[in-house]
Amino acid sequence: YGRLARAAGGGTMASQSIPALLGKAWDAGEKRIPFHRIVYADGRIWVDAKHRAERLRLYKEEGIKLDDKDRIQDFRKHLFEFK
């Protein structure tokens, strides 16, 4: 969330607003948000039992492999950096 907040012009505290902003966009009808691509800074994915199968399918389609702790393997290789 920190990278998204900085790319949008916000500071460190703005990262705490990202989940609420994405949720509001979803509720307003924006259903193209690739939530599976938003991960923790250490490469861990956020996944719950309800969304696990779908997210694992999406990672597989994108060629992203996870380790046994649900972290993206070769995370830095997959990390998108805003310029």
MOJO-V406662 format. One record per pair of residues at least 24 apart in sequence whose C-alpha atoms are under 7 Angstrom apart, sorted by the first residue. I is the first residue (numbers start at 0). J is the second residue. D is the distance in Angstrom with one decimal. If there is no record, write none. Layout:
[[I & J & D] [I & J & D]]
This chain:
[[6 & 81 & 6.2] [42 & 70 & 5.1] [42 & 71 & 5.2] [42 & 74 & 5.7] [43 & 69 & 5.6] [43 & 70 & 4.0] [43 & 71 & 6.3] [44 & 69 & 5.9] [44 & 70 & 6.0]]
